[in-house]
Amino acid sequence: MASSRDYLEFVLDQLSMPGDITYKMMMGEYILYYQGKIFGGIYDDRLLVKPVSAAKRMMPDAPTELPYEGAKEMLLVQDIDNREFLRELVLAMADELPLPKKRKKR
């Protein structure tokens, strides 16, 4: 099941960090970036984030879920209505997120 554009807009509004949060649509789902680094995504209208230590520390009881079959497990963000928590979560994760790999030119 693909994620809805309405849910994406809701999550982006909750994060409300203009210019820093971007996304790419991929096969009906949305990959979320903070300052060019992937921190999570919207899969089947669920906000999932990478299980870096900052996210685990801030959400110790968060269930892990698969964004899609064959993928690595991610943490389900359940407190989606708490704007301040979401912003703090992304900021806390930022230093632990890897920089995107540079693609070789052909």
SULJO-V689839 format. One line per field, one symbol per residue. phi: phi as a letter, one per 20 degrees, with the letter a starting at -180 (. if undefined). psi: psi as a letter, one per 30 degrees, with the letter a starting at -180 (. if undefined). burial: + if it has 16 or more other ideal C-beta (glycine too) atoms within 10 Angstrom, else -. A space follows every 10 residues. Layout:
BEGIN
phi: ???
psi: ???
burial: ???
END
This chain:
BEGIN
phi: .feefffgff fffffkdgne ecbceblndc edcclndfdr adcllcedcf efffffffcf dffebefagn effceeeeef eegfffffff fffgfeefff ffefee
psi: kllkeeeeee eeeeeiikfe kllkkjhflk kkkjhfkkfa ljkhhkjklk hleeeeefif gklklkelkf llklkkjfhf fjeeeeeeee eefeffkllk kkkkk.
burial: --+---++-+ ++-++----- +-------++ ++++--+-++ +++--+++++ ++-++--++- -+----+--- ---++++--- -----++-++ --+---+--- ------
END
